[in-house]
Amino acid sequence: MCVFTCDARFIVGTMIGYDQLQNLVLKDAIERVYMNNQVELVPLGLYIIRGDNVAVISGDIDENVLQKQEKEGLSSSAQVIKPVIQFTL
């Protein structure tokens, strides 16, 4: 599964647990850092993401697309994902 966080991180891993607050536990997690038309993979291992930092969860990822990005890099039309800003009163 893929998780976009509120601080604009993109983490891919296998979800092995969650709770009612949307806290997620991922195993074999990898952060994909997109920079300067390249993809850098940062291994995270067993990783917990707090529910209040989860922006988007996608359960269906195409491994072929991810591998193609790793080999060929990104297209010049790719845009940076802006961070989500949360305000509390």
Protein Blocks (a to p, Z undefined) as FASTA:
>chain_A
ZZddfkopacddddfbdcfkopacdehiacdddeehiacdddebjadddfklpfbdcfbd
cfklmmmmmmnopafkbccddddddddZZ
